């Protein structure tokens, strides 16, 4: 029986092809093993990383089924994972309180504001201006509004414009409606037409 002969050149090609494939595989494996891998570590800081961000906020708040408040802010950041969860208004906050006819009867404005949810505590900073339901005007650089204690207070310079006079002092305490208050360390009582031009420095 005659055996089929494999041509020499074909036999030689088979012999050289197998090592070539092996070398290519080894080179490819080596190049892959040396490939530079980059990893990015993301560090989550709950105290300084917000969980929600809202822009151009204008929201109505109801009380006992009645719309009583409106809050307006350019930016609202929520830090709900912080040890003490809080809201932050870095570009200011403006609040209005409405009467039963939806007329603004009191307003609150500040350059910066924080709200600590568990404590129910507002912290208003820089150019804080409040007008109460009696038409009196309050101006200070720092103000705290404690919802649990039903009081508003500050230990900074306070200027209160009443109908016929202006009161100034260092520190004050008031009820939530700003209708009953005490001014500490009084620095003066002036007739309305002799209002001192006191400058209230920004809170650092």
Rosetta constraint file for C-alpha pairs under 8 A:
AtomPair CA 6 CA 10 HARMONIC 6.86 0.50
AtomPair CA 6 CA 11 HARMONIC 6.46 0.50
AtomPair CA 7 CA 11 HARMONIC 6.33 0.50
AtomPair CA 8 CA 12 HARMONIC 6.17 0.50
AtomPair CA 9 CA 13 HARMONIC 6.33 0.50
AtomPair CA 10 CA 14 HARMONIC 6.50 0.50
AtomPair CA 11 CA 15 HARMONIC 6.46 0.50
AtomPair CA 12 CA 16 HARMONIC 6.36 0.50
AtomPair CA 13 CA 17 HARMONIC 5.99 0.50
AtomPair CA 14 CA 18 HARMONIC 6.63 0.50
AtomPair CA 15 CA 19 HARMONIC 7.43 0.50
AtomPair CA 16 CA 20 HARMONIC 6.37 0.50
AtomPair CA 17 CA 21 HARMONIC 6.32 0.50
AtomPair CA 18 CA 22 HARMONIC 6.38 0.50
AtomPair CA 19 CA 23 HARMONIC 6.08 0.50
AtomPair CA 20 CA 24 HARMONIC 6.18 0.50
AtomPair CA 21 CA 25 HARMONIC 6.15 0.50
AtomPair CA 22 CA 26 HARMONIC 6.20 0.50
AtomPair CA 23 CA 27 HARMONIC 6.07 0.50
AtomPair CA 24 CA 28 HARMONIC 6.02 0.50
AtomPair CA 25 CA 29 HARMONIC 6.09 0.50
AtomPair CA 26 CA 30 HARMONIC 6.04 0.50
AtomPair CA 27 CA 31 HARMONIC 6.10 0.50
AtomPair CA 28 CA 32 HARMONIC 6.16 0.50
AtomPair CA 29 CA 33 HARMONIC 6.10 0.50
AtomPair CA 30 CA 34 HARMONIC 6.25 0.50
AtomPair CA 31 CA 35 HARMONIC 6.16 0.50
AtomPair CA 44 CA 49 HARMONIC 6.84 0.50
AtomPair CA 45 CA 49 HARMONIC 5.58 0.50
AtomPair CA 46 CA 50 HARMONIC 7.31 0.50
AtomPair CA 46 CA 79 HARMONIC 7.02 0.50
AtomPair CA 46 CA 81 HARMONIC 5.28 0.50
AtomPair CA 46 CA 82 HARMONIC 4.79 0.50
AtomPair CA 46 CA 83 HARMONIC 7.70 0.50
AtomPair CA 47 CA 79 HARMONIC 6.96 0.50
AtomPair CA 47 CA 81 HARMONIC 7.31 0.50
AtomPair CA 47 CA 82 HARMONIC 4.72 0.50
AtomPair CA 47 CA 83 HARMONIC 7.11 0.50
AtomPair CA 48 CA 79 HARMONIC 7.44 0.50
AtomPair CA 48 CA 82 HARMONIC 7.89 0.50
AtomPair CA 49 CA 79 HARMONIC 6.67 0.50
AtomPair CA 50 CA 77 HARMONIC 6.05 0.50
AtomPair CA 50 CA 78 HARMONIC 5.40 0.50
AtomPair CA 50 CA 79 HARMONIC 4.56 0.50
AtomPair CA 50 CA 80 HARMONIC 7.37 0.50
AtomPair CA 51 CA 77 HARMONIC 7.56 0.50
AtomPair CA 51 CA 78 HARMONIC 5.69 0.50
AtomPair CA 51 CA 79 HARMONIC 5.51 0.50
AtomPair CA 51 CA 80 HARMONIC 6.27 0.50
AtomPair CA 51 CA 81 HARMONIC 7.34 0.50
AtomPair CA 52 CA 77 HARMONIC 5.80 0.50
AtomPair CA 52 CA 78 HARMONIC 5.12 0.50
AtomPair CA 52 CA 79 HARMONIC 7.27 0.50
AtomPair CA 53 CA 75 HARMONIC 7.22 0.50
AtomPair CA 53 CA 76 HARMONIC 5.74 0.50
AtomPair CA 53 CA 77 HARMONIC 4.66 0.50
AtomPair CA 53 CA 78 HARMONIC 6.53 0.50
AtomPair CA 54 CA 75 HARMONIC 5.80 0.50
AtomPair CA 54 CA 76 HARMONIC 5.10 0.50
AtomPair CA 54 CA 77 HARMONIC 6.57 0.50
AtomPair CA 55 CA 73 HARMONIC 7.58 0.50
AtomPair CA 55 CA 74 HARMONIC 5.48 0.50
AtomPair CA 55 CA 75 HARMONIC 4.53 0.50
AtomPair CA 55 CA 76 HARMONIC 6.34 0.50
AtomPair CA 56 CA 72 HARMONIC 7.49 0.50
AtomPair CA 56 CA 73 HARMONIC 5.90 0.50
AtomPair CA 56 CA 74 HARMONIC 4.35 0.50
AtomPair CA 56 CA 75 HARMONIC 6.05 0.50
AtomPair CA 57 CA 71 HARMONIC 7.44 0.50
AtomPair CA 57 CA 72 HARMONIC 5.38 0.50
AtomPair CA 57 CA 73 HARMONIC 5.02 0.50
AtomPair CA 57 CA 74 HARMONIC 6.02 0.50
AtomPair CA 57 CA 75 HARMONIC 6.77 0.50
AtomPair CA 57 CA 76 HARMONIC 7.16 0.50
AtomPair CA 58 CA 70 HARMONIC 6.97 0.50
AtomPair CA 58 CA 71 HARMONIC 5.65 0.50
AtomPair CA 58 CA 72 HARMONIC 4.45 0.50
AtomPair CA 58 CA 73 HARMONIC 6.67 0.50
AtomPair CA 59 CA 70 HARMONIC 5.62 0.50
AtomPair CA 59 CA 71 HARMONIC 5.38 0.50
AtomPair CA 59 CA 72 HARMONIC 6.67 0.50
AtomPair CA 60 CA 67 HARMONIC 6.65 0.50
AtomPair CA 60 CA 68 HARMONIC 7.61 0.50
AtomPair CA 60 CA 69 HARMONIC 5.73 0.50
AtomPair CA 60 CA 70 HARMONIC 4.43 0.50
AtomPair CA 60 CA 71 HARMONIC 6.51 0.50
AtomPair CA 61 CA 67 HARMONIC 5.79 0.50
AtomPair CA 61 CA 68 HARMONIC 6.15 0.50
AtomPair CA 61 CA 69 HARMONIC 4.99 0.50
AtomPair CA 61 CA 70 HARMONIC 6.05 0.50
AtomPair CA 61 CA 71 HARMONIC 7.87 0.50
AtomPair CA 62 CA 66 HARMONIC 4.99 0.50
AtomPair CA 62 CA 67 HARMONIC 4.03 0.50
AtomPair CA 62 CA 68 HARMONIC 5.35 0.50
AtomPair CA 62 CA 69 HARMONIC 6.64 0.50
AtomPair CA 63 CA 67 HARMONIC 6.25 0.50
AtomPair CA 63 CA 68 HARMONIC 6.11 0.50
AtomPair CA 66 CA 100 HARMONIC 7.93 0.50
AtomPair CA 67 CA 98 HARMONIC 7.39 0.50
AtomPair CA 67 CA 102 HARMONIC 7.78 0.50
AtomPair CA 68 CA 97 HARMONIC 5.53 0.50
AtomPair CA 68 CA 98 HARMONIC 4.83 0.50
AtomPair CA 68 CA 99 HARMONIC 6.75 0.50
AtomPair CA 68 CA 100 HARMONIC 7.88 0.50
AtomPair CA 68 CA 102 HARMONIC 7.61 0.50
AtomPair CA 69 CA 95 HARMONIC 6.94 0.50
AtomPair CA 69 CA 96 HARMONIC 5.43 0.50
AtomPair CA 69 CA 97 HARMONIC 4.56 0.50
AtomPair CA 69 CA 98 HARMONIC 5.96 0.50
AtomPair CA 70 CA 95 HARMONIC 5.69 0.50
AtomPair CA 70 CA 96 HARMONIC 5.20 0.50
AtomPair CA 70 CA 97 HARMONIC 6.76 0.50
AtomPair CA 71 CA 93 HARMONIC 7.14 0.50
AtomPair CA 71 CA 94 HARMONIC 5.81 0.50
AtomPair CA 71 CA 95 HARMONIC 4.66 0.50
AtomPair CA 71 CA 96 HARMONIC 6.68 0.50
AtomPair CA 72 CA 93 HARMONIC 5.97 0.50
AtomPair CA 72 CA 94 HARMONIC 5.16 0.50
AtomPair CA 72 CA 95 HARMONIC 6.47 0.50
AtomPair CA 73 CA 89 HARMONIC 7.01 0.50
AtomPair CA 73 CA 91 HARMONIC 7.11 0.50
AtomPair CA 73 CA 92 HARMONIC 6.11 0.50
AtomPair CA 73 CA 93 HARMONIC 4.94 0.50
AtomPair CA 73 CA 94 HARMONIC 6.50 0.50
AtomPair CA 74 CA 89 HARMONIC 7.89 0.50
AtomPair CA 74 CA 91 HARMONIC 6.07 0.50
AtomPair CA 74 CA 92 HARMONIC 7.13 0.50
AtomPair CA 74 CA 93 HARMONIC 7.84 0.50
AtomPair CA 75 CA 89 HARMONIC 5.86 0.50
AtomPair CA 75 CA 90 HARMONIC 6.67 0.50
AtomPair CA 75 CA 91 HARMONIC 6.22 0.50
AtomPair CA 75 CA 92 HARMONIC 7.90 0.50
AtomPair CA 76 CA 87 HARMONIC 7.04 0.50
AtomPair CA 76 CA 88 HARMONIC 5.97 0.50
AtomPair CA 76 CA 89 HARMONIC 5.03 0.50
AtomPair CA 76 CA 90 HARMONIC 7.48 0.50
AtomPair CA 77 CA 87 HARMONIC 5.70 0.50
AtomPair CA 77 CA 88 HARMONIC 5.07 0.50
AtomPair CA 77 CA 89 HARMONIC 6.44 0.50
AtomPair CA 78 CA 85 HARMONIC 7.89 0.50
AtomPair CA 78 CA 86 HARMONIC 6.23 0.50
AtomPair CA 78 CA 87 HARMONIC 4.59 0.50
AtomPair CA 78 CA 88 HARMONIC 6.39 0.50
AtomPair CA 79 CA 85 HARMONIC 5.62 0.50
AtomPair CA 79 CA 86 HARMONIC 5.40 0.50
AtomPair CA 79 CA 87 HARMONIC 6.13 0.50
AtomPair CA 79 CA 88 HARMONIC 7.88 0.50
AtomPair CA 80 CA 85 HARMONIC 4.73 0.50
AtomPair CA 80 CA 86 HARMONIC 6.42 0.50
AtomPair CA 81 CA 85 HARMONIC 6.22 0.50
AtomPair CA 82 CA 86 HARMONIC 7.40 0.50
AtomPair CA 84 CA 116 HARMONIC 6.87 0.50
AtomPair CA 84 CA 117 HARMONIC 7.65 0.50
AtomPair CA 84 CA 118 HARMONIC 7.05 0.50
AtomPair CA 85 CA 116 HARMONIC 6.11 0.50
AtomPair CA 85 CA 117 HARMONIC 5.95 0.50
AtomPair CA 85 CA 118 HARMONIC 7.02 0.50
AtomPair CA 86 CA 114 HARMONIC 6.79 0.50
AtomPair CA 86 CA 115 HARMONIC 5.39 0.50
AtomPair CA 86 CA 116 HARMONIC 4.36 0.50
AtomPair CA 86 CA 117 HARMONIC 5.62 0.50
AtomPair CA 87 CA 114 HARMONIC 5.56 0.50
AtomPair CA 87 CA 115 HARMONIC 5.00 0.50
AtomPair CA 87 CA 116 HARMONIC 6.58 0.50
AtomPair CA 87 CA 117 HARMONIC 7.66 0.50
AtomPair CA 88 CA 112 HARMONIC 7.89 0.50
AtomPair CA 88 CA 113 HARMONIC 6.01 0.50
AtomPair CA 88 CA 114 HARMONIC 4.71 0.50
AtomPair CA 88 CA 115 HARMONIC 6.66 0.50
AtomPair CA 89 CA 93 HARMONIC 6.43 0.50
AtomPair CA 89 CA 112 HARMONIC 5.71 0.50
AtomPair CA 89 CA 113 HARMONIC 5.03 0.50
AtomPair CA 89 CA 114 HARMONIC 6.29 0.50
AtomPair CA 90 CA 111 HARMONIC 7.55 0.50
AtomPair CA 90 CA 112 HARMONIC 5.17 0.50
AtomPair CA 90 CA 113 HARMONIC 6.75 0.50
AtomPair CA 91 CA 111 HARMONIC 6.16 0.50
AtomPair CA 91 CA 112 HARMONIC 5.89 0.50
AtomPair CA 92 CA 109 HARMONIC 7.50 0.50
AtomPair CA 92 CA 110 HARMONIC 5.49 0.50
AtomPair CA 92 CA 111 HARMONIC 4.05 0.50
AtomPair CA 92 CA 112 HARMONIC 4.39 0.50
AtomPair CA 92 CA 113 HARMONIC 6.28 0.50
AtomPair CA 93 CA 108 HARMONIC 7.96 0.50
AtomPair CA 93 CA 109 HARMONIC 5.80 0.50
AtomPair CA 93 CA 110 HARMONIC 5.57 0.50
AtomPair CA 93 CA 111 HARMONIC 6.61 0.50
AtomPair CA 93 CA 112 HARMONIC 6.62 0.50
AtomPair CA 93 CA 113 HARMONIC 6.41 0.50
AtomPair CA 94 CA 107 HARMONIC 7.38 0.50
AtomPair CA 94 CA 108 HARMONIC 5.73 0.50
AtomPair CA 94 CA 109 HARMONIC 4.56 0.50
AtomPair CA 94 CA 110 HARMONIC 6.78 0.50
AtomPair CA 95 CA 107 HARMONIC 5.56 0.50
AtomPair CA 95 CA 108 HARMONIC 4.97 0.50
AtomPair CA 95 CA 109 HARMONIC 6.44 0.50
AtomPair CA 96 CA 104 HARMONIC 6.06 0.50
AtomPair CA 96 CA 105 HARMONIC 7.53 0.50
AtomPair CA 96 CA 106 HARMONIC 5.88 0.50
AtomPair CA 96 CA 107 HARMONIC 4.53 0.50
AtomPair CA 96 CA 108 HARMONIC 6.53 0.50
AtomPair CA 97 CA 104 HARMONIC 5.53 0.50
AtomPair CA 97 CA 105 HARMONIC 5.78 0.50
AtomPair CA 97 CA 106 HARMONIC 5.13 0.50
AtomPair CA 97 CA 107 HARMONIC 6.26 0.50
AtomPair CA 98 CA 102 HARMONIC 4.97 0.50
AtomPair CA 98 CA 103 HARMONIC 5.12 0.50
AtomPair CA 98 CA 104 HARMONIC 4.48 0.50
AtomPair CA 98 CA 105 HARMONIC 5.57 0.50
AtomPair CA 98 CA 106 HARMONIC 7.26 0.50
AtomPair CA 99 CA 103 HARMONIC 5.45 0.50
AtomPair CA 99 CA 104 HARMONIC 6.53 0.50
AtomPair CA 99 CA 105 HARMONIC 6.24 0.50
AtomPair CA 105 CA 132 HARMONIC 7.09 0.50
AtomPair CA 105 CA 133 HARMONIC 5.22 0.50
AtomPair CA 106 CA 130 HARMONIC 7.43 0.50
AtomPair CA 106 CA 131 HARMONIC 5.30 0.50
AtomPair CA 106 CA 132 HARMONIC 4.77 0.50
AtomPair CA 106 CA 133 HARMONIC 5.24 0.50
AtomPair CA 106 CA 135 HARMONIC 7.89 0.50
AtomPair CA 107 CA 129 HARMONIC 7.99 0.50
AtomPair CA 107 CA 130 HARMONIC 5.59 0.50
AtomPair CA 107 CA 131 HARMONIC 5.23 0.50
AtomPair CA 107 CA 132 HARMONIC 6.85 0.50
AtomPair CA 108 CA 128 HARMONIC 7.40 0.50
AtomPair CA 108 CA 129 HARMONIC 5.83 0.50
AtomPair CA 108 CA 130 HARMONIC 4.52 0.50
AtomPair CA 108 CA 131 HARMONIC 6.69 0.50
AtomPair CA 109 CA 127 HARMONIC 7.60 0.50
AtomPair CA 109 CA 128 HARMONIC 5.58 0.50
AtomPair CA 109 CA 129 HARMONIC 5.15 0.50
AtomPair CA 109 CA 130 HARMONIC 6.44 0.50
AtomPair CA 110 CA 124 HARMONIC 5.85 0.50
AtomPair CA 110 CA 125 HARMONIC 6.04 0.50
AtomPair CA 110 CA 126 HARMONIC 6.08 0.50
AtomPair CA 110 CA 127 HARMONIC 5.55 0.50
AtomPair CA 110 CA 128 HARMONIC 4.41 0.50
AtomPair CA 110 CA 129 HARMONIC 6.52 0.50
AtomPair CA 111 CA 124 HARMONIC 7.65 0.50
AtomPair CA 111 CA 125 HARMONIC 6.15 0.50
AtomPair CA 111 CA 126 HARMONIC 5.41 0.50
AtomPair CA 111 CA 127 HARMONIC 6.02 0.50
AtomPair CA 111 CA 128 HARMONIC 7.05 0.50
AtomPair CA 112 CA 124 HARMONIC 6.03 0.50
AtomPair CA 112 CA 125 HARMONIC 5.13 0.50
AtomPair CA 112 CA 126 HARMONIC 6.68 0.50
AtomPair CA 113 CA 122 HARMONIC 7.13 0.50
AtomPair CA 113 CA 123 HARMONIC 5.65 0.50
AtomPair CA 113 CA 124 HARMONIC 4.57 0.50
AtomPair CA 113 CA 125 HARMONIC 6.08 0.50
AtomPair CA 114 CA 122 HARMONIC 5.71 0.50
AtomPair CA 114 CA 123 HARMONIC 5.05 0.50
AtomPair CA 114 CA 124 HARMONIC 6.58 0.50
AtomPair CA 115 CA 120 HARMONIC 7.02 0.50
AtomPair CA 115 CA 121 HARMONIC 5.67 0.50
AtomPair CA 115 CA 122 HARMONIC 4.48 0.50
AtomPair CA 115 CA 123 HARMONIC 6.34 0.50
AtomPair CA 116 CA 120 HARMONIC 5.68 0.50
AtomPair CA 116 CA 121 HARMONIC 5.19 0.50
AtomPair CA 116 CA 122 HARMONIC 6.48 0.50
AtomPair CA 117 CA 121 HARMONIC 6.89 0.50
AtomPair CA 119 CA 146 HARMONIC 7.77 0.50
AtomPair CA 119 CA 147 HARMONIC 7.86 0.50
AtomPair CA 119 CA 148 HARMONIC 7.18 0.50
AtomPair CA 120 CA 146 HARMONIC 6.25 0.50
AtomPair CA 120 CA 147 HARMONIC 5.20 0.50
AtomPair CA 120 CA 148 HARMONIC 6.21 0.50
AtomPair CA 121 CA 144 HARMONIC 6.96 0.50
AtomPair CA 121 CA 145 HARMONIC 5.69 0.50
AtomPair CA 121 CA 146 HARMONIC 4.65 0.50
AtomPair CA 121 CA 147 HARMONIC 6.00 0.50
AtomPair CA 121 CA 148 HARMONIC 7.76 0.50
AtomPair CA 122 CA 144 HARMONIC 5.57 0.50
AtomPair CA 122 CA 145 HARMONIC 4.89 0.50
AtomPair CA 122 CA 146 HARMONIC 6.48 0.50
AtomPair CA 123 CA 142 HARMONIC 7.40 0.50
AtomPair CA 123 CA 143 HARMONIC 5.93 0.50
AtomPair CA 123 CA 144 HARMONIC 4.77 0.50
AtomPair CA 123 CA 145 HARMONIC 6.61 0.50
AtomPair CA 124 CA 128 HARMONIC 6.58 0.50
AtomPair CA 124 CA 142 HARMONIC 5.74 0.50
AtomPair CA 124 CA 143 HARMONIC 5.10 0.50
AtomPair CA 124 CA 144 HARMONIC 6.35 0.50
AtomPair CA 125 CA 141 HARMONIC 5.79 0.50
AtomPair CA 125 CA 142 HARMONIC 4.78 0.50
AtomPair CA 125 CA 143 HARMONIC 6.68 0.50
AtomPair CA 125 CA 202 HARMONIC 7.88 0.50
AtomPair CA 125 CA 203 HARMONIC 6.26 0.50
AtomPair CA 126 CA 140 HARMONIC 7.32 0.50
AtomPair CA 126 CA 141 HARMONIC 4.39 0.50
AtomPair CA 126 CA 142 HARMONIC 6.14 0.50
AtomPair CA 126 CA 202 HARMONIC 5.10 0.50
AtomPair CA 126 CA 203 HARMONIC 5.52 0.50
AtomPair CA 127 CA 139 HARMONIC 7.05 0.50
AtomPair CA 127 CA 140 HARMONIC 6.36 0.50
AtomPair CA 127 CA 141 HARMONIC 5.45 0.50
AtomPair CA 127 CA 200 HARMONIC 7.83 0.50
AtomPair CA 127 CA 202 HARMONIC 7.11 0.50
AtomPair CA 128 CA 138 HARMONIC 7.94 0.50
AtomPair CA 128 CA 139 HARMONIC 5.69 0.50
AtomPair CA 128 CA 140 HARMONIC 5.33 0.50
AtomPair CA 128 CA 141 HARMONIC 5.67 0.50
AtomPair CA 128 CA 142 HARMONIC 6.68 0.50
AtomPair CA 128 CA 143 HARMONIC 7.18 0.50
AtomPair CA 129 CA 137 HARMONIC 7.20 0.50
AtomPair CA 129 CA 138 HARMONIC 5.63 0.50
AtomPair CA 129 CA 139 HARMONIC 4.75 0.50
AtomPair CA 129 CA 140 HARMONIC 6.83 0.50
AtomPair CA 130 CA 137 HARMONIC 5.75 0.50
AtomPair CA 130 CA 138 HARMONIC 5.00 0.50
AtomPair CA 130 CA 139 HARMONIC 6.63 0.50
AtomPair CA 131 CA 135 HARMONIC 5.95 0.50
AtomPair CA 131 CA 136 HARMONIC 5.57 0.50
AtomPair CA 131 CA 137 HARMONIC 4.57 0.50
AtomPair CA 131 CA 138 HARMONIC 6.30 0.50
AtomPair CA 132 CA 136 HARMONIC 5.57 0.50
AtomPair CA 132 CA 137 HARMONIC 6.75 0.50
AtomPair CA 132 CA 177 HARMONIC 6.77 0.50
AtomPair CA 132 CA 178 HARMONIC 5.93 0.50
AtomPair CA 132 CA 179 HARMONIC 7.06 0.50
AtomPair CA 133 CA 177 HARMONIC 7.47 0.50
AtomPair CA 133 CA 179 HARMONIC 7.64 0.50
AtomPair CA 134 CA 179 HARMONIC 7.23 0.50
AtomPair CA 135 CA 162 HARMONIC 7.66 0.50
AtomPair CA 135 CA 163 HARMONIC 7.94 0.50
AtomPair CA 136 CA 160 HARMONIC 7.00 0.50
AtomPair CA 136 CA 161 HARMONIC 5.72 0.50
AtomPair CA 136 CA 162 HARMONIC 5.03 0.50
AtomPair CA 136 CA 163 HARMONIC 7.08 0.50
AtomPair CA 137 CA 160 HARMONIC 5.62 0.50
AtomPair CA 137 CA 161 HARMONIC 5.01 0.50
AtomPair CA 137 CA 162 HARMONIC 6.82 0.50
AtomPair CA 138 CA 158 HARMONIC 7.08 0.50
AtomPair CA 138 CA 159 HARMONIC 5.76 0.50
AtomPair CA 138 CA 160 HARMONIC 4.60 0.50
AtomPair CA 138 CA 161 HARMONIC 6.51 0.50
AtomPair CA 139 CA 158 HARMONIC 5.85 0.50
AtomPair CA 139 CA 159 HARMONIC 5.15 0.50
AtomPair CA 139 CA 160 HARMONIC 6.51 0.50
AtomPair CA 140 CA 156 HARMONIC 6.84 0.50
AtomPair CA 140 CA 157 HARMONIC 5.94 0.50
AtomPair CA 140 CA 158 HARMONIC 4.86 0.50
AtomPair CA 140 CA 159 HARMONIC 6.54 0.50
AtomPair CA 140 CA 200 HARMONIC 6.55 0.50
AtomPair CA 141 CA 156 HARMONIC 6.73 0.50
AtomPair CA 141 CA 157 HARMONIC 7.22 0.50
AtomPair CA 141 CA 158 HARMONIC 7.94 0.50
AtomPair CA 141 CA 200 HARMONIC 6.33 0.50
AtomPair CA 141 CA 201 HARMONIC 6.77 0.50
AtomPair CA 141 CA 202 HARMONIC 5.78 0.50
AtomPair CA 141 CA 203 HARMONIC 5.61 0.50
AtomPair CA 142 CA 154 HARMONIC 6.21 0.50
AtomPair CA 142 CA 155 HARMONIC 7.74 0.50
AtomPair CA 142 CA 156 HARMONIC 6.37 0.50
AtomPair CA 142 CA 203 HARMONIC 6.53 0.50
AtomPair CA 143 CA 152 HARMONIC 7.18 0.50
AtomPair CA 143 CA 153 HARMONIC 5.98 0.50
AtomPair CA 143 CA 154 HARMONIC 4.98 0.50
AtomPair CA 144 CA 152 HARMONIC 5.61 0.50
AtomPair CA 144 CA 153 HARMONIC 5.36 0.50
AtomPair CA 144 CA 154 HARMONIC 6.16 0.50
AtomPair CA 145 CA 150 HARMONIC 7.85 0.50
AtomPair CA 145 CA 151 HARMONIC 6.15 0.50
AtomPair CA 145 CA 152 HARMONIC 4.43 0.50
AtomPair CA 145 CA 153 HARMONIC 6.68 0.50
AtomPair CA 145 CA 176 HARMONIC 7.54 0.50
AtomPair CA 146 CA 150 HARMONIC 5.78 0.50
AtomPair CA 146 CA 151 HARMONIC 5.38 0.50
AtomPair CA 146 CA 152 HARMONIC 6.05 0.50
AtomPair CA 147 CA 151 HARMONIC 6.83 0.50
AtomPair CA 147 CA 176 HARMONIC 7.97 0.50
AtomPair CA 150 CA 175 HARMONIC 6.19 0.50
AtomPair CA 150 CA 176 HARMONIC 5.53 0.50
AtomPair CA 151 CA 173 HARMONIC 7.07 0.50
AtomPair CA 151 CA 174 HARMONIC 5.63 0.50
AtomPair CA 151 CA 175 HARMONIC 4.55 0.50
AtomPair CA 151 CA 176 HARMONIC 5.01 0.50
AtomPair CA 152 CA 173 HARMONIC 5.76 0.50
AtomPair CA 152 CA 174 HARMONIC 5.07 0.50
AtomPair CA 152 CA 175 HARMONIC 6.00 0.50
AtomPair CA 152 CA 176 HARMONIC 5.89 0.50
AtomPair CA 152 CA 178 HARMONIC 7.58 0.50
AtomPair CA 153 CA 171 HARMONIC 7.31 0.50
AtomPair CA 153 CA 172 HARMONIC 5.54 0.50
AtomPair CA 153 CA 173 HARMONIC 4.26 0.50
AtomPair CA 153 CA 174 HARMONIC 6.17 0.50
AtomPair CA 154 CA 158 HARMONIC 7.98 0.50
AtomPair CA 154 CA 171 HARMONIC 5.08 0.50
AtomPair CA 154 CA 172 HARMONIC 5.51 0.50
AtomPair CA 154 CA 173 HARMONIC 6.67 0.50
AtomPair CA 155 CA 170 HARMONIC 6.17 0.50
AtomPair CA 155 CA 171 HARMONIC 3.84 0.50
AtomPair CA 155 CA 172 HARMONIC 6.54 0.50
AtomPair CA 156 CA 170 HARMONIC 5.28 0.50
AtomPair CA 156 CA 171 HARMONIC 5.02 0.50
AtomPair CA 157 CA 168 HARMONIC 7.30 0.50
AtomPair CA 157 CA 169 HARMONIC 5.70 0.50
AtomPair CA 157 CA 170 HARMONIC 4.35 0.50
AtomPair CA 157 CA 171 HARMONIC 5.99 0.50
AtomPair CA 157 CA 200 HARMONIC 7.02 0.50
AtomPair CA 158 CA 168 HARMONIC 5.63 0.50
AtomPair CA 158 CA 169 HARMONIC 5.45 0.50
AtomPair CA 158 CA 170 HARMONIC 5.98 0.50
AtomPair CA 158 CA 171 HARMONIC 6.36 0.50
AtomPair CA 158 CA 172 HARMONIC 7.21 0.50
AtomPair CA 158 CA 183 HARMONIC 7.98 0.50
AtomPair CA 159 CA 166 HARMONIC 7.09 0.50
AtomPair CA 159 CA 167 HARMONIC 5.82 0.50
AtomPair CA 159 CA 168 HARMONIC 4.59 0.50
AtomPair CA 159 CA 169 HARMONIC 6.85 0.50
AtomPair CA 160 CA 166 HARMONIC 5.62 0.50
AtomPair CA 160 CA 167 HARMONIC 5.07 0.50
AtomPair CA 160 CA 168 HARMONIC 6.35 0.50
AtomPair CA 161 CA 165 HARMONIC 6.32 0.50
AtomPair CA 161 CA 166 HARMONIC 4.57 0.50
AtomPair CA 161 CA 167 HARMONIC 6.56 0.50
AtomPair CA 161 CA 192 HARMONIC 7.66 0.50
AtomPair CA 162 CA 166 HARMONIC 5.86 0.50
AtomPair CA 162 CA 167 HARMONIC 7.80 0.50
AtomPair CA 162 CA 192 HARMONIC 7.78 0.50
AtomPair CA 163 CA 192 HARMONIC 7.36 0.50
AtomPair CA 164 CA 191 HARMONIC 6.14 0.50
AtomPair CA 164 CA 192 HARMONIC 5.17 0.50
AtomPair CA 165 CA 189 HARMONIC 6.76 0.50
AtomPair CA 165 CA 190 HARMONIC 5.42 0.50
AtomPair CA 165 CA 191 HARMONIC 4.35 0.50
AtomPair CA 165 CA 192 HARMONIC 4.37 0.50
AtomPair CA 165 CA 195 HARMONIC 7.92 0.50
AtomPair CA 166 CA 189 HARMONIC 5.67 0.50
AtomPair CA 166 CA 190 HARMONIC 5.07 0.50
AtomPair CA 166 CA 191 HARMONIC 6.27 0.50
AtomPair CA 166 CA 192 HARMONIC 5.89 0.50
AtomPair CA 166 CA 195 HARMONIC 6.41 0.50
AtomPair CA 167 CA 186 HARMONIC 7.61 0.50
AtomPair CA 167 CA 187 HARMONIC 7.86 0.50
AtomPair CA 167 CA 188 HARMONIC 6.00 0.50
AtomPair CA 167 CA 189 HARMONIC 4.73 0.50
AtomPair CA 167 CA 190 HARMONIC 6.61 0.50
AtomPair CA 168 CA 183 HARMONIC 7.70 0.50
AtomPair CA 168 CA 186 HARMONIC 5.89 0.50
AtomPair CA 168 CA 187 HARMONIC 5.40 0.50
AtomPair CA 168 CA 188 HARMONIC 5.38 0.50
AtomPair CA 168 CA 189 HARMONIC 6.60 0.50
AtomPair CA 169 CA 183 HARMONIC 6.06 0.50
AtomPair CA 169 CA 184 HARMONIC 5.98 0.50
AtomPair CA 169 CA 185 HARMONIC 5.31 0.50
AtomPair CA 169 CA 186 HARMONIC 3.98 0.50
AtomPair CA 169 CA 187 HARMONIC 4.75 0.50
AtomPair CA 169 CA 188 HARMONIC 6.93 0.50
AtomPair CA 170 CA 183 HARMONIC 7.24 0.50
AtomPair CA 170 CA 184 HARMONIC 5.69 0.50
AtomPair CA 170 CA 185 HARMONIC 5.22 0.50
AtomPair CA 170 CA 186 HARMONIC 6.45 0.50
AtomPair CA 170 CA 187 HARMONIC 7.40 0.50
AtomPair CA 171 CA 183 HARMONIC 6.16 0.50
AtomPair CA 171 CA 184 HARMONIC 5.13 0.50
AtomPair CA 171 CA 185 HARMONIC 6.97 0.50
AtomPair CA 172 CA 181 HARMONIC 7.02 0.50
AtomPair CA 172 CA 182 HARMONIC 5.46 0.50
AtomPair CA 172 CA 183 HARMONIC 4.34 0.50
AtomPair CA 172 CA 184 HARMONIC 5.37 0.50
AtomPair CA 173 CA 181 HARMONIC 5.50 0.50
AtomPair CA 173 CA 182 HARMONIC 5.39 0.50
AtomPair CA 173 CA 183 HARMONIC 6.78 0.50
AtomPair CA 174 CA 178 HARMONIC 5.53 0.50
AtomPair CA 174 CA 179 HARMONIC 7.26 0.50
AtomPair CA 174 CA 180 HARMONIC 5.63 0.50
AtomPair CA 174 CA 181 HARMONIC 4.02 0.50
AtomPair CA 174 CA 182 HARMONIC 6.44 0.50
AtomPair CA 175 CA 179 HARMONIC 6.70 0.50
AtomPair CA 175 CA 180 HARMONIC 5.81 0.50
AtomPair CA 175 CA 181 HARMONIC 6.57 0.50
AtomPair CA 190 CA 194 HARMONIC 6.02 0.50
AtomPair CA 190 CA 195 HARMONIC 6.15 0.50
AtomPair CA 190 CA 196 HARMONIC 7.67 0.50
AtomPair CA 191 CA 195 HARMONIC 6.65 0.50
